[in-house]
Amino acid sequence: MNERRIGHIDGVVPGSVFASRLDAKYANLHADNMRGISRLKGQDGVYVADAIVLNGGYEDDEDEWYRVLYTGASPDADKNGKKLLRSQSWDYRDNAALKLSYERGIDVRIIRGPKGDQRYSLPDQYRYDGLYRITAARTAISKSPAPSGSPIEICQFELERLPDEKQELTEAERDITAVLVQQEELLQGELGDGLVEDEEVEFSDSEKLPRTRAVSVQRIVRDAAAARRIKDLYEHECQICGTRIVGPDAKPYSEGAHIRPLGKPHGGPDVERNILCLCPNCHVRFDMGAIVIDEDWSIVVRAGLFGDAVRSKLKMHRKHRVHEGYVRYHRDWWQGASDPSQS
């Protein structure tokens, strides 16, 4: 068993799923089976926070995947469900630890539970979603007043998810990344340093090499855990057309398609509720907007389609709850909504 520490836990990569809080604790992701904030004694003997759980906390919490607003902790006697009965204190041990992590620039692990935001949460499991940096710690006013009508002050933290290249890699990914970096360094030595970063160097009419740092593509080597779970759930059968591709080695093949795309300008998360299991053809059709999904989950063909017919409605497994917000975003994006990011 790995030792619990600040930062990544060796062998536990973002996307790892656990059946319970207790399992996440045994993996040394979090120190407690109940509390939201995990504390760890630093080298100077003072407690800092090393992890938090998002599992339907307070009403002032906001989860936008890349950005999180997190309300600090309170004794049980000071709260009633998602609402607080009185103001929080920065002297309370969990809040003091999380504030010290902010002051020292310590990144914290985030685990999402089944009671969290439905756009990201699994129905009945916990998932480790990587490292987040605390960018602000401030006193704010809660949405609801105290029973007496007076305002309630909360300890509010703002967190941002670290870029993918700063998230943990598996041992195989680290090895592949090292090779990519070595190849790039050799290429730079051959071509010289006069080229602009991210410029494309043309070798022939059909061969181009993107001039990007190898670390920026290190995530490509990963078959994302969330996508892998969705593909296994459907046994690699396309949710749109029903095709199931099997190779000569008897191994099936499918692709995990993000409904709201990852990265800029879309900002979609790499979570199960934002992923479809598709065959390669339908993946391309979906990504280029030739196919969209309507409000009633019916499949709408927007452009000429040759080959396999599509289903009338998207196939959905009872354990795969596609979130309608991502489907709406994809549909609005391709149908020309003025601001699909608000969907």
Phi and psi in degrees as GROMACS dihedral restraints (atoms count N, CA, C in turn):
[ dihedral_restraints ]
;  ai    aj    ak    al  type     phi  dphi    fc
    3     4     5     6     1   -69.9    20    10
    4     5     6     7     1   152.2    20    10
    6     7     8     9     1   -79.1    20    10
    7     8     9    10     1   139.0    20    10
    9    10    11    12     1   -70.4    20    10
   10    11    12    13     1   136.8    20    10
   12    13    14    15     1  -155.7    20    10
   13    14    15    16     1   176.2    20    10
   15    16    17    18     1   -75.1    20    10
   16    17    18    19     1   138.5    20    10
   18    19    20    21     1    91.3    20    10
   19    20    21    22     1  -149.8    20    10
   21    22    23    24     1   -71.5    20    10
   22    23    24    25     1   147.2    20    10
   24    25    26    27     1   -99.0    20    10
   25    26    27    28     1   121.6    20    10
   27    28    29    30     1   -55.6    20    10
   28    29    30    31     1   129.8    20    10
   30    31    32    33     1    89.5    20    10
   31    32    33    34     1    -7.7    20    10
   33    34    35    36     1  -111.3    20    10
   34    35    36    37     1   102.9    20    10
   36    37    38    39     1   -96.0    20    10
   37    38    39    40     1   155.2    20    10
   39    40    41    42     1   -53.1    20    10
   40    41    42    43     1   136.9    20    10
   42    43    44    45     1   101.2    20    10
   43    44    45    46     1    -9.3    20    10
   45    46    47    48     1   -66.0    20    10
   46    47    48    49     1   136.0    20    10
   48    49    50    51     1  -111.5    20    10
   49    50    51    52     1   143.0    20    10
   51    52    53    54     1  -131.2    20    10
   52    53    54    55     1   141.6    20    10
   54    55    56    57     1   -69.3    20    10
   55    56    57    58     1   -24.4    20    10
   57    58    59    60     1  -154.0    20    10
   58    59    60    61     1   169.2    20    10
   60    61    62    63     1   -61.2    20    10
   61    62    63    64     1   -36.0    20    10
   63    64    65    66     1   -63.3    20    10
   64    65    66    67     1   -39.5    20    10
   66    67    68    69     1   -65.5    20    10
   67    68    69    70     1   -39.0    20    10
   69    70    71    72     1   -64.6    20    10
   70    71    72    73     1   -35.9    20    10
   72    73    74    75     1   -67.1    20    10
   73    74    75    76     1   -43.4    20    10
   75    76    77    78     1   -63.1    20    10
   76    77    78    79     1   -27.6    20    10
   78    79    80    81     1   -80.4    20    10
   79    80    81    82     1     1.8    20    10
   81    82    83    84     1    67.0    20    10
   82    83    84    85     1    25.2    20    10
   84    85    86    87     1   -79.7    20    10
   85    86    87    88     1   -28.4    20    10
   87    88    89    90     1  -146.4    20    10
   88    89    90    91     1   150.8    20    10
   90    91    92    93     1   -87.9    20    10
   91    92    93    94     1   -17.1    20    10
   93    94    95    96     1  -129.9    20    10
   94    95    96    97     1   154.1    20    10
   96    97    98    99     1   -93.7    20    10
   97    98    99   100     1    -8.0    20    10
   99   100   101   102     1  -130.6    20    10
  100   101   102   103     1   -43.4    20    10
  102   103   104   105     1   -71.0    20    10
  103   104   105   106     1   149.9    20    10
  105   106   107   108     1   -77.0    20    10
  106   107   108   109     1   -34.0    20    10
  108   109   110   111     1  -103.1    20    10
  109   110   111   112     1   127.8    20    10
  111   112   113   114     1   -96.8    20    10
  112   113   114   115     1   134.4    20    10
  114   115   116   117     1  -113.4    20    10
  115   116   117   118     1   149.9    20    10
  117   118   119   120     1  -143.5    20    10
  118   119   120   121     1   134.5    20    10
  120   121   122   123     1   -75.5    20    10
  121   122   123   124     1   125.2    20    10
  123   124   125   126     1   -76.9    20    10
  124   125   126   127     1   178.7    20    10
  126   127   128   129     1   -63.5    20    10
  127   128   129   130     1   -25.1    20    10
  129   130   131   132     1   -90.3    20    10
  130   131   132   133     1     6.8    20    10
  132   133   134   135     1    85.1    20    10
  133   134   135   136     1     0.5    20    10
  135   136   137   138     1   -99.0    20    10
  136   137   138   139     1   140.5    20    10
  138   139   140   141     1   -78.2    20    10
  139   140   141   142     1   133.6    20    10
  141   142   143   144     1  -120.9    20    10
  142   143   144   145     1   167.8    20    10
  144   145   146   147     1   -94.2    20    10
  145   146   147   148     1   137.4    20    10
  147   148   149   150     1  -116.8    20    10
  148   149   150   151     1   -11.2    20    10
  150   151   152   153     1  -164.0    20    10
  151   152   153   154     1   155.7    20    10
  153   154   155   156     1  -137.4    20    10
  154   155   156   157     1   155.1    20    10
  156   157   158   159     1  -111.5    20    10
  157   158   159   160     1   130.0    20    10
  159   160   161   162     1  -102.0    20    10
  160   161   162   163     1   108.5    20    10
  162   163   164   165     1  -148.7    20    10
  163   164   165   166     1    56.0    20    10
  165   166   167   168     1    70.9    20    10
  166   167   168   169     1    49.7    20    10
  168   169   170   171     1   -71.1    20    10
  169   170   171   172     1  -116.6    20    10
  171   172   173   174     1   -94.7    20    10
  172   173   174   175     1   162.7    20    10
  174   175   176   177     1   -65.9    20    10
  175   176   177   178     1   -19.8    20    10
  177   178   179   180     1   -87.1    20    10
  178   179   180   181     1    -3.2    20    10
  180   181   182   183     1   -72.0    20    10
  181   182   183   184     1   145.9    20    10
  183   184   185   186     1  -137.4    20    10
  184   185   186   187     1   131.7    20    10
  186   187   188   189     1  -123.4    20    10
  187   188   189   190     1   111.8    20    10
  189   190   191   192     1  -117.5    20    10
  190   191   192   193     1    27.7    20    10
  192   193   194   195     1    66.7    20    10
  193   194   195   196     1   -69.2    20    10
  195   196   197   198     1   -76.2    20    10
  196   197   198   199     1   -24.2    20    10
  198   199   200   201     1  -131.1    20    10
  199   200   201   202     1   133.2    20    10
  201   202   203   204     1  -130.5    20    10
  202   203   204   205     1   133.2    20    10
  204   205   206   207     1  -103.1    20    10
  205   206   207   208     1   121.8    20    10
  207   208   209   210     1  -123.2    20    10
  208   209   210   211     1   128.9    20    10
  210   211   212   213     1   -88.5    20    10
  211   212   213   214     1   136.1    20    10
  213   214   215   216     1   -63.6    20    10
  214   215   216   217     1  -167.0    20    10
  216   217   218   219     1  -102.7    20    10
  217   218   219   220     1   159.7    20    10
  219   220   221   222     1  -145.3    20    10
  220   221   222   223     1   153.8    20    10
  222   223   224   225     1   -60.7    20    10
  223   224   225   226     1   153.0    20    10
  225   226   227   228     1   -55.5    20    10
  226   227   228   229     1   -34.3    20    10
  228   229   230   231     1   -68.9    20    10
  229   230   231   232     1   -14.9    20    10
  231   232   233   234     1   -97.7    20    10
  232   233   234   235     1     9.6    20    10
  234   235   236   237     1  -141.4    20    10
  235   236   237   238     1   157.5    20    10
  237   238   239   240     1  -136.8    20    10
  238   239   240   241     1    93.9    20    10
  240   241   242   243     1    67.6    20    10
  241   242   243   244     1  -127.0    20    10
  243   244   245   246     1   -84.4    20    10
  244   245   246   247     1    -5.1    20    10
  246   247   248   249     1  -107.5    20    10
  247   248   249   250     1   147.9    20    10
  249   250   251   252     1   -94.9    20    10
  250   251   252   253     1   148.8    20    10
  252   253   254   255     1   -96.8    20    10
  253   254   255   256     1   -21.8    20    10
  255   256   257   258     1  -152.8    20    10
  256   257   258   259     1   168.6    20    10
  258   259   260   261     1   -65.6    20    10
  259   260   261   262     1   152.6    20    10
  261   262   263   264     1   -86.8    20    10
  262   263   264   265     1   163.3    20    10
  264   265   266   267     1  -122.7    20    10
  265   266   267   268     1   137.6    20    10
  267   268   269   270     1   -71.6    20    10
  268   269   270   271     1   -14.5    20    10
  270   271   272   273     1   -83.2    20    10
  271   272   273   274     1   -14.6    20    10
  273   274   275   276     1   -60.8    20    10
  274   275   276   277     1   136.8    20    10
  276   277   278   279     1   -56.6    20    10
  277   278   279   280     1   -41.5    20    10
  279   280   281   282     1   -69.5    20    10
  280   281   282   283     1   -40.6    20    10
  282   283   284   285     1   -66.9    20    10
  283   284   285   286     1   -39.3    20    10
  285   286   287   288     1   -63.4    20    10
  286   287   288   289     1   -38.4    20    10
  288   289   290   291     1   -68.6    20    10
  289   290   291   292     1   -42.9    20    10
  291   292   293   294     1   -68.7    20    10
  292   293   294   295     1   -35.9    20    10
  294   295   296   297     1   -66.0    20    10
  295   296   297   298     1   -38.0    20    10
  297   298   299   300     1   -68.1    20    10
  298   299   300   301     1   -35.0    20    10
  300   301   302   303     1   -62.5    20    10
  301   302   303   304     1   -38.5    20    10
  303   304   305   306     1   -62.5    20    10
  304   305   306   307     1   -47.2    20    10
  306   307   308   309     1   -65.6    20    10
  307   308   309   310     1   -31.5    20    10
  309   310   311   312     1   -94.5    20    10
  310   311   312   313     1    -0.5    20    10
  312   313   314   315     1    70.3    20    10
  313   314   315   316     1    33.2    20    10
  315   316   317   318     1   -89.8    20    10
  316   317   318   319     1   124.5    20    10
  318   319   320   321     1   -78.8    20    10
  319   320   321   322     1   146.3    20    10
  321   322   323   324     1  -118.2    20    10
  322   323   324   325     1   149.9    20    10
  324   325   326   327     1   -80.5    20    10
  325   326   327   328     1   142.3    20    10
  327   328   329   330     1  -116.6    20    10
  328   329   330   331     1   128.9    20    10
  330   331   332   333     1  -115.9    20    10
  331   332   333   334     1   128.2    20    10
  333   334   335   336     1  -102.6    20    10
  334   335   336   337     1   135.1    20    10
  336   337   338   339     1  -107.0    20    10
  337   338   339   340     1   174.5    20    10
  339   340   341   342     1   -67.1    20    10
  340   341   342   343     1   -16.9    20    10
  342   343   344   345     1   -95.6    20    10
  343   344   345   346     1     6.4    20    10
  345   346   347   348     1   -80.4    20    10
  346   347   348   349     1  -166.1    20    10
  348   349   350   351     1   -56.3    20    10
  349   350   351   352     1   128.4    20    10
  351   352   353   354     1   -65.8    20    10
  352   353   354   355     1   -17.5    20    10
  354   355   356   357     1   -69.3    20    10
  355   356   357   358     1   -22.6    20    10
  357   358   359   360     1  -122.0    20    10
  358   359   360   361     1   -25.5    20    10
  360   361   362   363     1   -77.8    20    10
  361   362   363   364     1   146.9    20    10
  363   364   365   366     1   -80.4    20    10
  364   365   366   367     1   153.1    20    10
  366   367   368   369     1   -58.9    20    10
  367   368   369   370     1   -39.4    20    10
  369   370   371   372     1  -147.8    20    10
  370   371   372   373     1    26.3    20    10
  372   373   374   375     1  -135.7    20    10
  373   374   375   376     1   170.1    20    10
  375   376   377   378     1  -111.5    20    10
  376   377   378   379     1   145.5    20    10
  378   379   380   381     1  -134.0    20    10
  379   380   381   382     1   134.4    20    10
  381   382   383   384     1   -82.6    20    10
  382   383   384   385     1   123.6    20    10
  384   385   386   387     1  -112.3    20    10
  385   386   387   388     1    16.3    20    10
  387   388   389   390     1   100.0    20    10
  388   389   390   391     1  -172.5    20    10
  390   391   392   393     1   -92.4    20    10
  391   392   393   394     1   140.6    20    10
  393   394   395   396     1  -126.2    20    10
  394   395   396   397     1   143.7    20    10
  396   397   398   399     1   -97.9    20    10
  397   398   399   400     1   133.8    20    10
  399   400   401   402     1   -81.2    20    10
  400   401   402   403     1   115.4    20    10
  402   403   404   405     1  -100.7    20    10
  403   404   405   406     1   -12.6    20    10
  405   406   407   408     1  -159.1    20    10
  406   407   408   409     1   146.4    20    10
  408   409   410   411     1  -137.8    20    10
  409   410   411   412     1   115.3    20    10
  411   412   413   414     1  -146.4    20    10
  412   413   414   415     1   163.6    20    10
  414   415   416   417     1   -90.2    20    10
  415   416   417   418     1   127.5    20    10
  417   418   419   420     1  -130.0    20    10
  418   419   420   421     1   170.1    20    10
  420   421   422   423     1  -102.9    20    10
  421   422   423   424     1   129.6    20    10
  423   424   425   426     1   -67.6    20    10
  424   425   426   427     1   155.2    20    10
  426   427   428   429     1   -62.5    20    10
  427   428   429   430     1   -35.0    20    10
  429   430   431   432     1  -108.2    20    10
  430   431   432   433     1   139.6    20    10
  432   433   434   435     1   -79.0    20    10
  433   434   435   436     1   173.0    20    10
  435   436   437   438     1   -70.9    20    10
  436   437   438   439     1   164.2    20    10
  438   439   440   441     1   -53.0    20    10
  439   440   441   442     1   -27.4    20    10
  441   442   443   444     1   -79.5    20    10
  442   443   444   445     1   -10.2    20    10
  444   445   446   447     1    95.7    20    10
  445   446   447   448     1    -6.6    20    10
  447   448   449   450     1   -79.5    20    10
  448   449   450   451     1   151.5    20    10
  450   451   452   453     1   -67.5    20    10
  451   452   453   454     1   150.6    20    10
  453   454   455   456     1  -109.2    20    10
  454   455   456   457     1   126.3    20    10
  456   457   458   459     1   -89.0    20    10
  457   458   459   460     1   135.3    20    10
  459   460   461   462     1  -120.3    20    10
  460   461   462   463     1   153.7    20    10
  462   463   464   465     1   -89.1    20    10
  463   464   465   466     1   106.9    20    10
  465   466   467   468     1  -109.6    20    10
  466   467   468   469     1   134.5    20    10
  468   469   470   471     1  -119.8    20    10
  469   470   471   472     1   140.9    20    10
  471   472   473   474     1  -113.2    20    10
  472   473   474   475     1   131.4    20    10
  474   475   476   477     1  -128.1    20    10
  475   476   477   478     1   148.9    20    10
  477   478   479   480     1  -127.7    20    10
  478   479   480   481     1   137.5    20    10
  480   481   482   483     1   -71.0    20    10
  481   482   483   484     1   135.4    20    10
  483   484   485   486     1   -67.0    20    10
  484   485   486   487     1   150.6    20    10
  486   487   488   489     1   -58.3    20    10
  487   488   489   490     1   157.4    20    10
  489   490   491   492     1   -56.1    20    10
  490   491   492   493     1   -37.2    20    10
  492   493   494   495     1   -68.2    20    10
  493   494   495   496     1   -12.9    20    10
  495   496   497   498     1  -103.0    20    10
  496   497   498   499     1     3.2    20    10
  498   499   500   501     1   -87.2    20    10
  499   500   501   502     1   163.0    20    10
  501   502   503   504     1   -69.4    20    10
  502   503   504   505     1   147.1    20    10
  504   505   506   507     1  -115.0    20    10
  505   506   507   508     1   154.8    20    10
  507   508   509   510     1   -72.7    20    10
  508   509   510   511     1   168.4    20    10
  510   511   512   513     1   -60.3    20    10
  511   512   513   514     1   -40.8    20    10
  513   514   515   516     1   -64.3    20    10
  514   515   516   517     1   -39.5    20    10
  516   517   518   519     1   -65.6    20    10
  517   518   519   520     1   -38.9    20    10
  519   520   521   522     1   -63.3    20    10
  520   521   522   523     1   -40.2    20    10
  522   523   524   525     1   -64.3    20    10
  523   524   525   526     1   -45.0    20    10
  525   526   527   528     1   -65.5    20    10
  526   527   528   529     1   -41.0    20    10
  528   529   530   531     1   -61.9    20    10
  529   530   531   532     1   -40.3    20    10
  531   532   533   534     1   -60.7    20    10
  532   533   534   535     1   -40.1    20    10
  534   535   536   537     1   -64.9    20    10
  535   536   537   538     1   -44.0    20    10
  537   538   539   540     1   -61.3    20    10
  538   539   540   541     1   -43.0    20    10
  540   541   542   543     1   -63.2    20    10
  541   542   543   544     1   -43.0    20    10
  543   544   545   546     1   -62.7    20    10
  544   545   546   547     1   -42.7    20    10
  546   547   548   549     1   -63.3    20    10
  547   548   549   550     1   -39.8    20    10
  549   550   551   552     1   -66.9    20    10
  550   551   552   553     1   -40.0    20    10
  552   553   554   555     1   -64.0    20    10
  553   554   555   556     1   -39.7    20    10
  555   556   557   558     1   -63.7    20    10
  556   557   558   559     1   -40.5    20    10
  558   559   560   561     1   -65.4    20    10
  559   560   561   562     1   -40.7    20    10
  561   562   563   564     1   -62.9    20    10
  562   563   564   565     1   -36.5    20    10
  564   565   566   567     1   -65.8    20    10
  565   566   567   568     1   -34.4    20    10
  567   568   569   570     1   -76.6    20    10
  568   569   570   571     1   -37.3    20    10
  570   571   572   573     1   -91.1    20    10
  571   572   573   574     1   -17.9    20    10
  573   574   575   576     1    90.8    20    10
  574   575   576   577     1   173.5    20    10
  576   577   578   579     1  -102.4    20    10
  577   578   579   580     1    14.5    20    10
  579   580   581   582     1   -86.1    20    10
  580   581   582   583     1     2.8    20    10
  582   583   584   585     1   -91.1    20    10
  583   584   585   586     1   148.1    20    10
  585   586   587   588     1   -80.3    20    10
  586   587   588   589     1   140.3    20    10
  588   589   590   591     1   -57.5    20    10
  589   590   591   592     1   137.4    20    10
  591   592   593   594     1    73.6    20    10
  592   593   594   595     1     4.8    20    10
  594   595   596   597     1   -73.9    20    10
  595   596   597   598     1   148.3    20    10
  597   598   599   600     1   -95.4    20    10
  598   599   600   601     1   126.1    20    10
  600   601   602   603     1   -98.0    20    10
  601   602   603   604     1   121.1    20    10
  603   604   605   606     1   -89.7    20    10
  604   605   606   607     1   124.5    20    10
  606   607   608   609     1   -98.5    20    10
  607   608   609   610     1   -36.4    20    10
  609   610   611   612     1  -157.0    20    10
  610   611   612   613     1  -179.4    20    10
  612   613   614   615     1   -64.2    20    10
  613   614   615   616     1   -23.8    20    10
  615   616   617   618     1  -118.2    20    10
  616   617   618   619     1     3.2    20    10
  618   619   620   621     1  -132.4    20    10
  619   620   621   622     1   122.8    20    10
  621   622   623   624     1  -132.7    20    10
  622   623   624   625     1   147.6    20    10
  624   625   626   627     1  -118.5    20    10
  625   626   627   628     1   116.0    20    10
  627   628   629   630     1   -67.0    20    10
  628   629   630   631     1   132.8    20    10
  630   631   632   633     1   -92.3    20    10
  631   632   633   634     1    66.9    20    10
  633   634   635   636     1  -117.8    20    10
  634   635   636   637     1   151.5    20    10
  636   637   638   639     1   -60.7    20    10
  637   638   639   640     1   140.8    20    10
  639   640   641   642     1   -60.5    20    10
  640   641   642   643     1   -32.2    20    10
  642   643   644   645     1   -64.8    20    10
  643   644   645   646     1   -22.4    20    10
  645   646   647   648     1   -77.8    20    10
  646   647   648   649     1   -12.2    20    10
  648   649   650   651     1  -115.4    20    10
  649   650   651   652     1     9.4    20    10
  651   652   653   654     1   -64.2    20    10
  652   653   654   655     1   -25.0    20    10
  654   655   656   657     1   -75.3    20    10
  655   656   657   658     1   -15.4    20    10
  657   658   659   660     1   -63.2    20    10
  658   659   660   661     1   -28.2    20    10
  660   661   662   663     1   -74.6    20    10
  661   662   663   664     1    -9.2    20    10
  663   664   665   666     1   -95.3    20    10
  664   665   666   667     1   129.7    20    10
  666   667   668   669     1   -84.6    20    10
  667   668   669   670     1    99.3    20    10
  669   670   671   672     1   -49.4    20    10
  670   671   672   673     1   139.3    20    10
  672   673   674   675     1   -57.8    20    10
  673   674   675   676     1   -42.5    20    10
  675   676   677   678     1   -63.5    20    10
  676   677   678   679     1   -44.8    20    10
  678   679   680   681     1   -64.5    20    10
  679   680   681   682     1   -38.6    20    10
  681   682   683   684     1   -63.1    20    10
  682   683   684   685     1   -39.9    20    10
  684   685   686   687     1   -65.4    20    10
  685   686   687   688     1   -40.2    20    10
  687   688   689   690     1   -66.3    20    10
  688   689   690   691     1   -42.6    20    10
  690   691   692   693     1   -64.2    20    10
  691   692   693   694     1   -39.1    20    10
  693   694   695   696     1   -66.5    20    10
  694   695   696   697     1   -36.4    20    10
  696   697   698   699     1   -61.4    20    10
  697   698   699   700     1   -39.8    20    10
  699   700   701   702     1   -92.5    20    10
  700   701   702   703     1     3.5    20    10
  702   703   704   705     1    53.3    20    10
  703   704   705   706     1    36.0    20    10
  705   706   707   708     1    68.9    20    10
  706   707   708   709     1    19.7    20    10
  708   709   710   711     1   -87.2    20    10
  709   710   711   712     1   130.6    20    10
  711   712   713   714     1   -64.0    20    10
  712   713   714   715     1   129.2    20    10
  714   715   716   717     1   -71.9    20    10
  715   716   717   718     1   -18.6    20    10
  717   718   719   720     1   -95.3    20    10
  718   719   720   721     1   -45.5    20    10
  720   721   722   723     1  -115.0    20    10
  721   722   723   724     1   -11.7    20    10
  723   724   725   726     1    86.5    20    10
  724   725   726   727     1     0.1    20    10
  726   727   728   729     1   -68.3    20    10
  727   728   729   730     1   138.8    20    10
  729   730   731   732     1  -128.7    20    10
  730   731   732   733     1   109.6    20    10
  732   733   734   735     1   -88.9    20    10
  733   734   735   736     1   128.9    20    10
  735   736   737   738     1  -126.5    20    10
  736   737   738   739     1   129.4    20    10
  738   739   740   741     1   -82.3    20    10
  739   740   741   742     1   174.2    20    10
  741   742   743   744     1   -62.3    20    10
  742   743   744   745     1   -18.2    20    10
  744   745   746   747     1   -88.6    20    10
  745   746   747   748     1     7.6    20    10
  747   748   749   750     1    72.2    20    10
  748   749   750   751     1     9.8    20    10
  750   751   752   753     1   -93.8    20    10
  751   752   753   754     1   130.8    20    10
  753   754   755   756     1   -76.4    20    10
  754   755   756   757     1   157.9    20    10
  756   757   758   759     1  -136.2    20    10
  757   758   759   760     1   135.0    20    10
  759   760   761   762     1  -152.4    20    10
  760   761   762   763     1   175.5    20    10
  762   763   764   765     1  -129.0    20    10
  763   764   765   766     1   143.5    20    10
  765   766   767   768     1   -88.3    20    10
  766   767   768   769     1   115.3    20    10
  768   769   770   771     1  -105.4    20    10
  769   770   771   772     1   124.1    20    10
  771   772   773   774     1   -80.3    20    10
  772   773   774   775     1   127.1    20    10
  774   775   776   777     1   -69.6    20    10
  775   776   777   778     1   -56.0    20    10
  777   778   779   780     1   -93.9    20    10
  778   779   780   781     1   110.8    20    10
  780   781   782   783     1   -58.3    20    10
  781   782   783   784     1   152.6    20    10
  783   784   785   786     1   -74.4    20    10
  784   785   786   787     1   159.3    20    10
  786   787   788   789     1    74.3    20    10
  787   788   789   790     1  -179.0    20    10
  789   790   791   792     1   -76.8    20    10
  790   791   792   793     1   145.6    20    10
  792   793   794   795     1   -91.2    20    10
  793   794   795   796     1     4.7    20    10
  795   796   797   798     1   -84.4    20    10
  796   797   798   799     1   -44.1    20    10
  798   799   800   801     1    72.3    20    10
  799   800   801   802     1    29.5    20    10
  801   802   803   804     1   -73.8    20    10
  802   803   804   805     1   149.0    20    10
  804   805   806   807     1   -90.2    20    10
  805   806   807   808     1   155.4    20    10
  807   808   809   810     1   -91.2    20    10
  808   809   810   811     1    71.8    20    10
  810   811   812   813     1  -129.6    20    10
  811   812   813   814     1   159.9    20    10
  813   814   815   816     1   -58.3    20    10
  814   815   816   817     1   -36.4    20    10
  816   817   818   819     1   -74.0    20    10
  817   818   819   820     1    -6.8    20    10
  819   820   821   822     1  -112.8    20    10
  820   821   822   823     1    18.0    20    10
  822   823   824   825     1  -128.8    20    10
  823   824   825   826     1   139.3    20    10
  825   826   827   828     1  -115.8    20    10
  826   827   828   829     1   150.5    20    10
  828   829   830   831     1   -94.6    20    10
  829   830   831   832     1   112.7    20    10
  831   832   833   834     1  -131.2    20    10
  832   833   834   835     1   154.3    20    10
  834   835   836   837     1   -74.7    20    10
  835   836   837   838     1   163.1    20    10
  837   838   839   840     1   -56.6    20    10
  838   839   840   841     1   -40.7    20    10
  840   841   842   843     1   -63.4    20    10
  841   842   843   844     1   -48.7    20    10
  843   844   845   846     1   -67.8    20    10
  844   845   846   847     1   -29.5    20    10
  846   847   848   849     1   -61.5    20    10
  847   848   849   850     1   -46.7    20    10
  849   850   851   852     1   -64.5    20    10
  850   851   852   853     1   -45.2    20    10
  852   853   854   855     1   -58.7    20    10
  853   854   855   856     1   -42.4    20    10
  855   856   857   858     1   -68.0    20    10
  856   857   858   859     1   -44.5    20    10
  858   859   860   861     1   -65.9    20    10
  859   860   861   862     1   -27.9    20    10
  861   862   863   864     1   -96.1    20    10
  862   863   864   865     1     5.1    20    10
  864   865   866   867     1    79.3    20    10
  865   866   867   868     1    10.1    20    10
  867   868   869   870     1   -70.9    20    10
  868   869   870   871     1   -21.2    20    10
  870   871   872   873     1  -129.7    20    10
  871   872   873   874     1   132.9    20    10
  873   874   875   876     1  -129.8    20    10
  874   875   876   877     1   166.6    20    10
  876   877   878   879     1  -114.4    20    10
  877   878   879   880     1   127.9    20    10
  879   880   881   882     1   -82.3    20    10
  880   881   882   883     1   175.8    20    10
  882   883   884   885     1   -60.3    20    10
  883   884   885   886     1   -32.5    20    10
  885   886   887   888     1   -91.6    20    10
  886   887   888   889     1    16.4    20    10
  888   889   890   891     1    71.9    20    10
  889   890   891   892     1    10.1    20    10
  891   892   893   894     1   -73.8    20    10
  892   893   894   895     1   149.4    20    10
  894   895   896   897     1   -93.8    20    10
  895   896   897   898     1   123.1    20    10
  897   898   899   900     1  -108.0    20    10
  898   899   900   901     1   120.4    20    10
  900   901   902   903     1   -90.6    20    10
  901   902   903   904     1   116.5    20    10
  903   904   905   906     1   -99.7    20    10
  904   905   906   907     1    -9.6    20    10
  906   907   908   909     1  -143.2    20    10
  907   908   909   910     1   166.9    20    10
  909   910   911   912     1   -54.4    20    10
  910   911   912   913     1   136.1    20    10
  912   913   914   915     1  -129.3    20    10
  913   914   915   916     1   123.1    20    10
  915   916   917   918     1  -118.7    20    10
  916   917   918   919     1   144.3    20    10
  918   919   920   921     1   102.7    20    10
  919   920   921   922     1  -138.7    20    10
  921   922   923   924     1   -63.1    20    10
  922   923   924   925     1   137.5    20    10
  924   925   926   927     1   -74.9    20    10
  925   926   927   928     1   157.8    20    10
  927   928   929   930     1  -102.6    20    10
  928   929   930   931     1   161.8    20    10
  930   931   932   933     1   -69.2    20    10
  931   932   933   934     1   161.0    20    10
  933   934   935   936     1   -72.8    20    10
  934   935   936   937     1   -34.6    20    10
  936   937   938   939     1  -134.3    20    10
  937   938   939   940     1   153.3    20    10
  939   940   941   942     1   -63.1    20    10
  940   941   942   943     1   130.2    20    10
  942   943   944   945     1   -74.7    20    10
  943   944   945   946     1   131.9    20    10
  945   946   947   948     1  -135.0    20    10
  946   947   948   949     1   128.6    20    10
  948   949   950   951     1   -76.3    20    10
  949   950   951   952     1   148.4    20    10
  951   952   953   954     1   -62.6    20    10
  952   953   954   955     1   -20.7    20    10
  954   955   956   957     1   -96.9    20    10
  955   956   957   958     1     5.9    20    10
  957   958   959   960     1  -121.2    20    10
  958   959   960   961     1   101.0    20    10
  960   961   962   963     1   -98.6    20    10
  961   962   963   964     1    88.0    20    10
  963   964   965   966     1   -62.1    20    10
  964   965   966   967     1   132.9    20    10
  966   967   968   969     1   -86.1    20    10
  967   968   969   970     1   130.0    20    10
  969   970   971   972     1   -63.2    20    10
  970   971   972   973     1   -23.9    20    10
  972   973   974   975     1   -63.8    20    10
  973   974   975   976     1   -38.7    20    10
  975   976   977   978     1   -70.5    20    10
  976   977   978   979     1   -40.0    20    10
  978   979   980   981     1   -63.6    20    10
  979   980   981   982     1   -40.4    20    10
  981   982   983   984     1   -64.8    20    10
  982   983   984   985     1   -40.6    20    10
  984   985   986   987     1   -60.6    20    10
  985   986   987   988     1   -48.5    20    10
  987   988   989   990     1   -60.2    20    10
  988   989   990   991     1   -44.0    20    10
  990   991   992   993     1   -65.3    20    10
  991   992   993   994     1   -45.9    20    10
  993   994   995   996     1   -65.6    20    10
  994   995   996   997     1   -36.7    20    10
  996   997   998   999     1   -60.8    20    10
  997   998   999  1000     1   -45.9    20    10
  999  1000  1001  1002     1   -84.8    20    10
 1000  1001  1002  1003     1   -18.4    20    10
 1002  1003  1004  1005     1   -97.1    20    10
 1003  1004  1005  1006     1     6.0    20    10
 1005  1006  1007  1008     1    85.4    20    10
 1006  1007  1008  1009     1    31.1    20    10
 1008  1009  1010  1011     1   -63.0    20    10
 1009  1010  1011  1012     1   147.5    20    10
 1011  1012  1013  1014     1   -66.8    20    10
 1012  1013  1014  1015     1   -36.5    20    10
 1014  1015  1016  1017     1  -145.9    20    10
 1015  1016  1017  1018     1    77.0    20    10
 1017  1018  1019  1020     1   -63.9    20    10
 1018  1019  1020  1021     1   -18.9    20    10
 1020  1021  1022  1023     1   -64.5    20    10
 1021  1022  1023  1024     1   -17.9    20    10
 1023  1024  1025  1026     1   -86.5    20    10
 1024  1025  1026  1027     1    -3.2    20    10
